């Protein structure tokens, strides 16, 4: 559920008209709903209230410190994959003892930063990384808690680019090798403390069975480790629970919670979760303004001021994002006492099939292809829905485009939580040789 709704035929974010925000802040801009973010965290956390657990929000999904702070104040930890994300998390108020550090390529300076910060544990992805952490911890005279990310060879049934639990993926260590690494660490790597087992199989997963398959394999690993005298306190199940972009039917966190709790009953561990998309995805929209429309012999095009540098998912994955009109068309949408569907209206009364594209000089710069849409005209505003996850956090300055502003709505007020970049920001740190 989210709090982007129509009132009097205008799109609102909570109690603020999106049109008003666009006029005051400009476009393109990201708009997030505080109430949606808080609600989604609570729904996930409450699904596990009957068992020891720690929710560690996945910073990579949406790393704005205002969004992070909402989760952290609600009790969340964080899952990070870089030194920069650690810096953001700390600035947002994260408790170091609620931080897990994932990622396949941790640099030595990043490992040192995390050790000095005193994070809960590293999710280790290779034997060489395990030894590097031990070496750096020894130099710093510290002990490093760790879990090995086990690759269970489970098909998450998601897009291949966001599947992470198969043998062919770059993530984690295969089961038998992982057990050997735990034993080696116990006997030889004296600056390490084995705390947990980590298993993350992918993103945008809309079925429960892949999670359960991975859990069954992970439970066997924990049993094997305990038989070798290696006590495991944490089971990090990762994230990956999907959301509805179009017509997907993803499990509600409560159903996911029941399935996980049933499968891990009696295991004697604290469960760690790394949700991201399920908390932030439908809590944000990208608002764009129509610049031009163009009719071709084969295609109709709606050209907007947002682009693939602002929201990369359609270009990267062919991802679907619903597109809605922000402002009402003519004629009015009220007919027979019912509000018409904004995705089925056209100013003037009809529909067109069109591509929604941006200004970037790439054929991959699109938000929709061959989509049945309202007949937007120049100056109209559109909302690209479900953009709160992997939206701004994946944005870039390609084509020397300043990145968009980010806005947080809370009730009937809104705040700019990240200023729109300027042209001067584009050349920050650059210099011309003399």
C-alpha positions as CSV (number, residue, x, y, z in Angstrom):
1,X,0.0,0.0,0.0
2,X,1.1,3.5,-0.7
3,X,-0.2,7.1,-0.2
4,X,-0.2,8.4,-3.7
5,X,-3.8,8.8,-4.5
6,X,-6.2,11.0,-6.5
7,X,-8.3,13.7,-4.8
8,X,-10.6,15.8,-6.9
9,X,-8.9,14.2,-9.9
10,X,-5.4,15.4,-9.0
11,X,-2.6,13.2,-7.9
12,X,-1.6,13.7,-4.2
13,X,1.4,12.5,-2.2
14,X,-0.3,12.1,1.2
15,X,-2.0,15.5,1.7
16,X,0.1,17.5,-0.8
17,X,-0.8,17.9,-4.5
18,X,2.0,16.6,-6.7
19,X,1.3,19.5,-9.1
20,X,2.2,22.0,-6.4
21,X,5.5,20.3,-5.6
22,X,6.4,20.2,-9.3
23,X,5.7,23.9,-9.7
24,X,7.7,24.9,-6.6
25,X,10.6,22.4,-7.0
26,X,10.7,21.9,-10.7
27,X,11.0,18.7,-12.7
28,X,12.2,16.0,-12.9
29,X,12.0,15.3,-9.2
30,X,11.6,12.4,-6.9
31,X,8.8,12.5,-4.4
32,X,8.7,10.1,-1.4
33,X,5.9,9.5,1.1
34,X,7.1,9.5,4.7
35,X,3.9,7.6,5.8
36,X,4.5,4.9,3.2
37,X,8.1,4.4,4.2
38,X,7.2,4.2,7.9
39,X,4.2,1.9,7.2
40,X,6.2,-0.5,5.1
41,X,8.9,-0.8,7.7
42,X,6.4,-1.5,10.5
43,X,4.6,-4.2,8.4
44,X,7.9,-6.0,7.8
45,X,9.2,-5.7,11.4
46,X,5.9,-6.8,12.9
47,X,5.9,-9.9,10.7
48,X,8.7,-11.2,12.9
49,X,7.8,-9.8,16.3
50,X,7.4,-13.3,17.8
51,X,11.1,-14.2,17.2
52,X,14.5,-12.6,17.8
53,X,15.3,-10.6,14.7
54,X,17.0,-7.6,13.3
55,X,15.8,-5.7,10.2
56,X,18.7,-4.2,8.3
57,X,17.4,-1.9,5.6
58,X,19.4,-2.2,2.4
59,X,20.9,1.2,1.9
60,X,21.6,0.7,-1.9
61,X,17.9,0.8,-2.6
62,X,17.4,4.4,-1.6
63,X,20.3,6.0,0.3
64,X,19.0,9.5,1.0
65,X,19.7,10.1,4.7
66,X,16.2,11.4,5.3
67,X,14.8,8.1,4.2
68,X,17.4,6.2,6.2
69,X,16.6,8.2,9.3
70,X,12.9,7.2,9.1
71,X,13.9,3.5,9.3
72,X,16.6,4.0,11.9
73,X,14.3,5.9,14.2
74,X,11.9,3.1,13.9
75,X,14.6,0.7,15.2
76,X,16.1,-0.6,11.9
77,X,19.7,-1.5,11.3
78,X,21.3,-1.2,7.9
79,X,22.8,-3.4,5.3
80,X,25.7,-1.6,3.5
81,X,27.9,-2.5,0.5
82,X,30.5,0.3,0.5
83,X,32.3,2.8,2.7
84,X,30.1,5.5,1.3
85,X,27.0,3.7,2.4
86,X,28.5,3.3,5.9
87,X,29.2,7.0,6.0
88,X,25.6,7.8,5.0
89,X,24.2,5.3,7.5
90,X,26.2,6.9,10.3
91,X,25.2,10.4,9.3
92,X,21.6,9.2,9.4
93,X,22.0,8.0,13.0
94,X,22.6,4.2,12.5
95,X,23.7,2.1,15.5
96,X,27.0,0.5,14.4
97,X,26.0,-2.7,16.2
98,X,23.1,-3.0,13.8
99,X,25.2,-2.7,10.7
100,X,26.0,-5.6,8.4
101,X,28.5,-5.1,5.6
102,X,27.8,-7.1,2.4
103,X,29.3,-6.9,-1.1
104,X,31.9,-8.8,-3.1
105,X,34.6,-6.2,-3.4
106,X,35.3,-4.5,-0.1
107,X,38.5,-2.4,-0.3
108,X,41.1,-2.4,2.5
109,X,40.3,1.2,3.5
110,X,36.6,0.3,3.6
111,X,37.2,-2.7,5.8
112,X,39.4,-0.6,8.1
113,X,36.6,2.1,8.3
114,X,34.0,-0.6,9.2
115,X,36.3,-2.2,11.9
116,X,37.0,1.2,13.5
117,X,33.3,2.0,13.5
118,X,32.5,-1.3,15.3
119,X,29.9,-2.8,13.0
120,X,28.1,-6.0,13.9
121,X,29.6,-8.2,11.2
122,X,30.9,-8.6,7.6
123,X,29.1,-10.8,5.2
124,X,32.1,-12.4,3.5
125,X,32.0,-13.3,-0.2
126,X,35.3,-14.9,-0.9
127,X,38.2,-16.8,0.8
128,X,40.6,-14.0,0.0
129,X,38.3,-11.4,1.5
130,X,38.1,-13.5,4.7
131,X,41.9,-13.5,5.0
132,X,42.1,-9.7,4.2
133,X,39.6,-8.9,7.0
134,X,41.6,-11.1,9.4
135,X,44.9,-9.3,8.5
136,X,43.4,-5.8,8.8
137,X,41.7,-6.7,12.1
138,X,45.0,-8.0,13.4
139,X,46.8,-4.8,12.4
140,X,44.1,-2.7,14.2
141,X,44.2,-5.1,17.2
142,X,40.5,-5.8,16.8
143,X,38.2,-8.8,16.4
144,X,36.0,-8.9,13.4
145,X,32.6,-10.7,13.5
146,X,31.7,-12.4,10.2
147,X,29.2,-14.5,8.3
148,X,30.0,-16.2,5.1
149,X,27.6,-15.5,2.3
150,X,26.7,-19.0,1.1
151,X,25.7,-19.5,-2.5
152,X,22.9,-22.2,-2.2
153,X,22.4,-22.6,-6.0
154,X,18.7,-21.7,-5.7
155,X,16.8,-20.2,-8.7
156,X,15.1,-17.1,-7.4
157,X,12.8,-17.0,-10.5
158,X,13.6,-13.3,-11.1
159,X,15.4,-11.3,-13.8
160,X,18.8,-12.8,-14.4
161,X,20.6,-9.5,-13.7
162,X,19.2,-9.5,-10.1
163,X,19.5,-13.2,-9.4
164,X,22.3,-13.8,-6.9
165,X,21.9,-17.3,-5.5
166,X,23.0,-19.5,-8.5
167,X,26.5,-21.0,-9.0
168,X,26.9,-18.9,-12.1
169,X,26.5,-15.7,-10.1
170,X,29.4,-13.8,-8.7
171,X,28.0,-13.7,-5.2
172,X,29.0,-15.8,-2.2
173,X,30.9,-19.1,-1.7
174,X,29.5,-22.5,-2.6
175,X,28.3,-24.6,0.3
176,X,31.1,-27.2,0.7
177,X,33.8,-24.5,0.3
178,X,32.0,-22.2,2.7
179,X,32.1,-24.9,5.5
180,X,35.8,-25.4,4.9
181,X,36.4,-21.7,5.2
182,X,34.5,-21.5,8.6
183,X,36.7,-24.3,9.9
184,X,39.9,-22.7,8.6
185,X,38.9,-19.4,10.2
186,X,38.3,-21.0,13.5
187,X,41.6,-22.8,13.5
188,X,43.9,-20.3,11.7
189,X,42.4,-16.8,11.6
190,X,42.5,-15.6,15.2
191,X,41.2,-12.1,14.6
192,X,37.9,-13.3,13.3
193,X,34.7,-14.4,15.2
194,X,32.2,-16.5,13.3
195,X,28.8,-15.1,14.1
196,X,26.4,-16.1,11.4
197,X,25.6,-17.6,8.1
198,X,24.4,-15.3,5.2
199,X,22.2,-16.3,2.3
200,X,20.7,-13.8,-0.3
201,X,19.3,-15.3,-3.5
202,X,18.1,-12.3,-5.5
203,X,15.8,-9.3,-5.8
204,X,12.1,-8.8,-6.8
205,X,11.1,-12.3,-5.8
206,X,7.4,-12.9,-6.0
207,X,7.2,-16.5,-4.7
208,X,7.9,-17.9,-1.3
209,X,9.3,-21.2,-2.5
210,X,12.8,-19.9,-3.5
211,X,13.2,-18.5,0.0
212,X,12.2,-21.7,1.6
213,X,14.4,-23.8,-0.6
214,X,17.4,-21.6,0.4
215,X,16.5,-21.8,4.1
216,X,16.4,-25.6,4.0
217,X,19.9,-25.7,2.5
218,X,21.1,-23.0,5.0
219,X,19.8,-24.9,8.0
220,X,21.9,-27.9,6.9
221,X,24.9,-25.7,6.8
222,X,24.3,-24.4,10.3
223,X,23.9,-28.0,11.6
224,X,27.1,-29.0,10.0
225,X,29.0,-26.0,11.4
226,X,27.7,-26.7,14.9
227,X,28.8,-30.3,14.7
228,X,32.3,-29.0,14.1
229,X,32.1,-26.8,17.2
230,X,31.3,-23.5,15.4
231,X,28.4,-21.8,17.1
232,X,26.2,-19.7,14.9
233,X,24.2,-16.9,16.5
234,X,22.7,-15.2,13.4
235,X,21.0,-16.3,10.2
236,X,21.0,-13.5,7.6
237,X,18.4,-14.3,5.1
238,X,19.1,-11.2,3.0
239,X,16.3,-9.4,1.2
240,X,14.6,-9.8,-2.1
241,X,10.9,-9.7,-1.4
242,X,9.2,-8.2,-4.4
243,X,6.5,-5.6,-5.0
244,X,3.8,-4.9,-7.5
245,X,5.0,-2.8,-10.4
246,X,2.3,-4.0,-12.9
247,X,0.4,-7.1,-12.1
248,X,2.8,-9.1,-9.9
249,X,1.3,-10.6,-6.8
250,X,4.1,-10.6,-4.2
251,X,3.6,-12.2,-0.8
252,X,2.7,-9.8,2.0
253,X,5.4,-9.5,4.6
254,X,3.1,-11.3,7.1
255,X,2.9,-14.4,4.8
256,X,6.6,-14.2,4.2
257,X,7.2,-13.9,8.0
258,X,5.0,-16.9,8.8
259,X,6.8,-19.1,6.2
260,X,10.2,-18.1,7.5
261,X,9.3,-18.5,11.1
262,X,7.9,-21.9,10.5
263,X,10.9,-23.1,8.6
264,X,13.4,-21.8,11.2
265,X,11.5,-23.0,14.3
266,X,13.9,-24.4,16.9
267,X,17.0,-23.2,15.1
268,X,18.1,-21.0,18.0
269,X,19.3,-18.0,15.9
270,X,18.5,-14.3,15.6
271,X,17.2,-13.7,12.1
272,X,18.6,-10.9,10.1
273,X,16.8,-9.4,7.1
274,X,18.0,-7.0,4.4
275,X,14.7,-5.7,2.9
276,X,14.9,-2.7,0.5
277,X,12.6,-2.6,-2.4
278,X,9.6,-3.9,-0.4
279,X,10.0,-0.9,1.9
280,X,10.9,1.9,-0.5
281,X,9.8,0.8,-4.0
282,X,6.2,2.0,-3.9
283,X,7.0,4.8,-1.5
284,X,8.4,7.0,-4.3
285,X,7.5,8.5,-7.7
286,X,9.5,10.3,-10.4
287,X,7.6,13.3,-11.7
288,X,8.4,14.5,-15.2
289,X,7.1,17.2,-17.5
290,X,6.2,16.5,-21.1
291,X,8.4,18.6,-23.5
292,X,7.2,17.5,-26.8
293,X,5.0,14.9,-28.6
294,X,6.0,13.4,-32.0
295,X,4.0,11.3,-34.4
296,X,6.0,8.9,-36.6
297,X,4.9,6.5,-39.3
298,X,5.6,3.6,-37.0
299,X,5.6,5.1,-33.5
300,X,4.2,7.8,-31.3
301,X,6.6,9.4,-28.9
302,X,6.0,11.4,-25.7
303,X,9.3,13.2,-24.9
304,X,9.7,14.1,-21.2
305,X,12.4,16.0,-19.2
306,X,13.4,13.0,-17.2
307,X,15.7,10.4,-18.7
308,X,17.5,7.1,-18.2
309,X,20.1,8.9,-16.1
310,X,17.3,9.7,-13.6
311,X,15.7,6.2,-13.6
312,X,17.8,3.5,-15.2
313,X,15.6,0.4,-14.5
314,X,13.6,0.4,-17.8
315,X,16.8,0.7,-19.8
316,X,18.8,-1.9,-17.7
317,X,16.1,-4.5,-17.2
318,X,13.2,-3.6,-19.4
319,X,11.3,-2.9,-16.2
320,X,7.7,-1.8,-16.1
321,X,6.7,1.3,-14.3
322,X,3.1,2.5,-14.3
323,X,2.7,6.0,-15.7
324,X,-0.1,8.3,-14.4
325,X,-1.3,11.7,-15.2
326,X,-0.6,14.2,-12.4
327,X,-3.2,16.8,-13.4
328,X,-6.7,16.3,-14.8
329,X,-7.4,16.2,-18.5
330,X,-10.4,17.8,-20.2
331,X,-13.1,16.7,-20.2
332,X,-13.5,16.2,-16.4
333,X,-13.0,12.7,-15.1
334,X,-16.1,12.5,-13.0
335,X,-18.9,10.6,-14.8
336,X,-21.8,9.0,-13.2
337,X,-20.4,9.7,-9.7
338,X,-17.2,7.6,-10.4
339,X,-13.7,8.7,-11.0
340,X,-12.3,7.5,-14.3
341,X,-9.0,5.6,-14.4
342,X,-6.3,8.1,-15.1
343,X,-4.4,5.4,-17.1
344,X,-7.4,5.2,-19.5
345,X,-8.0,8.9,-20.2
346,X,-6.9,11.1,-23.0
347,X,-7.2,14.9,-23.1
348,X,-10.0,15.3,-25.7
349,X,-11.3,11.8,-25.2
350,X,-9.3,8.9,-26.5
351,X,-6.1,6.8,-26.1
352,X,-2.9,6.5,-27.9
353,X,-0.1,3.9,-28.0
354,X,3.2,5.6,-27.5
355,X,6.7,5.3,-26.2
356,X,7.7,7.6,-23.3
357,X,11.3,8.7,-23.9
358,X,13.8,11.1,-22.5
359,X,16.3,13.6,-24.0
360,X,19.4,11.4,-23.7
361,X,21.2,10.4,-27.0
362,X,20.6,6.6,-26.5
363,X,17.8,4.5,-28.0
364,X,17.7,2.8,-24.6
365,X,16.5,6.0,-23.0
366,X,12.8,5.2,-22.4
367,X,10.3,4.7,-19.6
368,X,7.6,2.9,-21.6
369,X,7.4,1.2,-25.0
370,X,4.2,0.7,-27.0
371,X,2.2,1.6,-23.9
372,X,-1.5,2.6,-24.0
373,X,-1.5,6.1,-22.5
374,X,-3.3,9.3,-22.0
375,X,-2.7,11.6,-24.9
376,X,-0.3,13.8,-23.0
377,X,0.5,17.2,-24.4
378,X,3.4,19.6,-24.0
379,X,3.5,20.9,-20.4
380,X,1.6,18.1,-18.9
381,X,3.0,16.4,-15.8
382,X,3.3,12.6,-15.5
383,X,4.2,10.4,-12.5
384,X,6.4,7.4,-13.1
385,X,5.3,5.1,-10.3
386,X,7.1,2.7,-8.0
387,X,10.3,4.7,-8.4
388,X,11.4,4.8,-4.7
389,X,13.8,1.8,-5.1
390,X,16.8,1.9,-7.3
391,X,15.7,5.2,-8.7
392,X,17.8,8.1,-7.5
393,X,20.4,5.8,-6.0
394,X,21.3,4.5,-9.5
395,X,21.1,7.9,-11.2
396,X,24.0,9.5,-13.0
397,X,25.2,12.6,-14.7
398,X,25.3,11.0,-18.2
399,X,25.0,13.6,-20.9
400,X,26.1,16.1,-18.3
401,X,22.6,16.2,-16.8
402,X,22.3,17.5,-13.2
403,X,20.6,14.9,-11.0
404,X,17.0,15.5,-9.9
405,X,15.8,17.0,-6.7
406,X,14.4,14.7,-4.0
407,X,11.4,15.6,-1.9
408,X,9.9,14.1,1.2
409,X,6.2,14.6,2.0
410,X,4.9,14.2,5.5
411,X,1.2,14.8,5.9
412,X,0.4,18.2,4.5
413,X,3.9,19.5,4.3
414,X,6.9,18.7,2.0
415,X,10.6,19.3,2.2
416,X,13.4,19.2,-0.3
417,X,15.7,16.5,1.1
418,X,18.3,16.8,-1.7
419,X,18.7,19.9,-3.8
420,X,18.7,19.7,-7.5
421,X,22.2,19.7,-8.8
422,X,23.5,22.7,-10.7
423,X,25.8,23.0,-13.7
424,X,28.6,24.0,-11.3
425,X,28.1,20.7,-9.5
426,X,28.8,18.8,-12.7
427,X,32.4,20.1,-12.8
428,X,33.2,20.0,-9.1
429,X,36.7,18.6,-8.6
430,X,37.7,19.0,-12.3
431,X,40.5,21.2,-13.6
432,X,42.0,22.2,-16.9
433,X,45.7,21.5,-17.3
434,X,48.0,24.4,-17.8
